[in-house]
Amino acid sequence: MMMMQQPTRRAFVTAAATAAPISAAASGKLAALGGTPVRREPWPSWPVQGAPEEEGILKVLKSGHWGRTTGRRVEAFEQAYAQLMGARYCIATANGTSALIAAMNAVDIGPGDEVLLPPYTFVATMNVILLQRALPVFVDSDLETCQMDPRKVEALATPATRALMPVHLGGSAADLDALLPLARRRNWPLIEDACQAHLAEWRGKKVGSLGDAGCFSFQASKNLNSGEGGALITSNEEIADRAFAFHSNGRSRKAAQAGFSYVSNGANLRLTEFQAELLLAQMTRLEDQSKLRDRNAAYLTRKLSDIPGIRPARMYPGCTRNAWHLYMFRYDSQAFSGASRRAFLKALSAEGIACSGGYTPLNKEPFIEKVLSSRHYRKVLGDTRLKQWREKNECPVNDRLCQEAVWFVQTMLLGSQADMDQIVEAIAKIRENSQDLRKLDA
Ligand SMILES: *Cc1c(COP(=O)(O)O)cnc(C)c1O
C-alpha cells in the first residue's frame, strides 16, 4: 500500500512517547479478543432539551399558528439566524437538501449544466445537482484536510461549468481563500454546503456567509437540530428573492401572504412554526456546546498526534473556527503491524469507543450510472459528453481517504476531558497490541 508520509510529523512522532496507559483495561488484552473494554459507559445523549424547547413547542401548539403562512416564529428564527451568521437574508427550509435545492434554482442550474463538488460528502450534495438534470463533476479531495482540493478545480472547468459547490465537511472549512477568487474570476456562483458547519468560521466570518449562498441542515444528527430543518443564507437580494419564491410555491418574499399570486415556479419547502421554536431554543445552547466540542477536539488532537499512525485531519490556516460535526483522522495500517482499518474499527468499537469509517467514494456510487444512462440525461447531454464525464470521473486521493478515514461523531465531543482520555487510551492500547489486532483480519 502506498504511504506518502509527512516528514515533519513522522520525525515528531518517532520522538514522542505514546500516551501512558492509565487503567488496567488499557494495558490488557484487546476487548475484541476477550479483554476488558476501556469504556462501558454510554456517550452523551443527543439531542439536549429542556424547558425552553418545551415552552416554545407548547406556545405554538396553543396558538393554532402551526405554519408560517399565519405564524411569525419562522420569521423570527430567520432573523435570528441571519444575524448570527452575519448574512442579510435567511430562508428557513424543510431540511438541508431543500436549502440546496432552493440554491440550485436561485442560481439557475438546469439540464446539462456542470456543477463542481467534492466526492467526500453526504449524498445530498450530489442529489440536488442530479435533480436539476445537471452533471456533478467531482473535484478530488485534499488528503490532509478531507476537503475539496482547490488545486484540482481549474483542470475540470469547461464552458458548461455553472457553479462551484464546496462542502465544509465535518464542520471544518473548505479553502475559501483559494475557491472564492477562482469562482469570481470564472463568474461561477459559489454555493457553500455548510450543512455540517454551524458557527464554523473562515478568517473570523461565519462559513455559509462568504459565498453567494450558504446552506445549512438542522436534521437530527446535526449540531443545530430540529429533527428536520434547513436554511439558506445569502446577502444577495436577488438570490434571496428567488430562493424564497422557489421554497414557497413561487410566492414572492415581499408579499408572502399573497394567496394566489406567483413570481416563479417552485415547490413547498417551508419549515413549520414548531421547528422554528425548537431551533430558537436550541440556538441558546449552540455557542456553549460548540465551545465544548472545540475544547475537547483540540485536546484530542494534541494527544492523538503523539500516537504513530494516527493523523488528525488538518485545518486550513483560514479556518479560524471548526464546528466539529465530525472528528476525523486517518489510520495508517503500517504503524499498526499492517492490520486493516476494518480490524482497527472493530477493535476500537469493542473498547467502547464508537467510531466509523465514514463515507465511501461518492463519485463511484453505482446509481450515478443508472441516472446518467437514463432517457432524460442521454437526451440532454448526448453520449459524447457522458463518455467524457466517465473518463474524467477519477478521484484517486479521495479513494485513499475513504480507505483510511476514521470518524467520531459530534456528540462524543460533548463529553468530559476524561472521556477524551479514554479515546486516547483505547487507541494507544490497540497500537500496543497491534500484533493481536491482525487476528481480527483473519
Ligand atoms: C446533512 C447534510 C445535507 C442534507 O441535509 P438534510 O437536512 O439531511 O436534508 C447536505 N449536505 C451535507 C454535507 C450534509 O451533511
The ligand as a Tripos MOL2 file, in Angstrom:
@<TRIPOS>MOLECULE
LIG
   15    15     1     0     0
SMALL
NO_CHARGES

@<TRIPOS>ATOM
      1 C1        -26.9160   16.6380    6.2940 C.3       1 LIG1
      2 C2        -26.3130   17.0930    5.0260 C.ar      1 LIG1
      3 C3        -27.0620   17.5080    3.9120 C.ar      1 LIG1
      4 C4        -28.5480   17.3520    3.8380 C.3       1 LIG1
      5 O1        -29.2590   17.8710    4.8680 O.3       1 LIG1
      6 P1        -30.6710   17.2290    5.2910 P.3       1 LIG1
      7 O2        -31.1790   18.1690    6.3100 O.co2     1 LIG1
      8 O3        -30.4290   15.8580    5.8000 O.co2     1 LIG1
      9 O4        -31.5270   17.2360    4.0580 O.co2     1 LIG1
     10 C5        -26.3910   18.0100    2.8270 C.ar      1 LIG1
     11 N1        -25.0640   18.0870    2.7830 N.ar      1 LIG1
     12 C6        -24.2980   17.6780    3.8050 C.ar      1 LIG1
     13 C7        -22.8140   17.8070    3.7040 C.3       1 LIG1
     14 C8        -24.8950   17.1560    4.9520 C.ar      1 LIG1
     15 O5        -24.1330   16.7170    5.9480 O.3       1 LIG1
@<TRIPOS>BOND
     1     1     2 1
     2     2     3 ar
     3     2    14 ar
     4     3     4 1
     5     3    10 ar
     6     4     5 1
     7     5     6 1
     8     6     7 2
     9     6     8 1
    10     6     9 1
    11    10    11 ar
    12    11    12 ar
    13    12    13 1
    14    12    14 ar
    15    14    15 1
@<TRIPOS>SUBSTRUCTURE
     1 LIG1         1 GROUP 0 **** ****
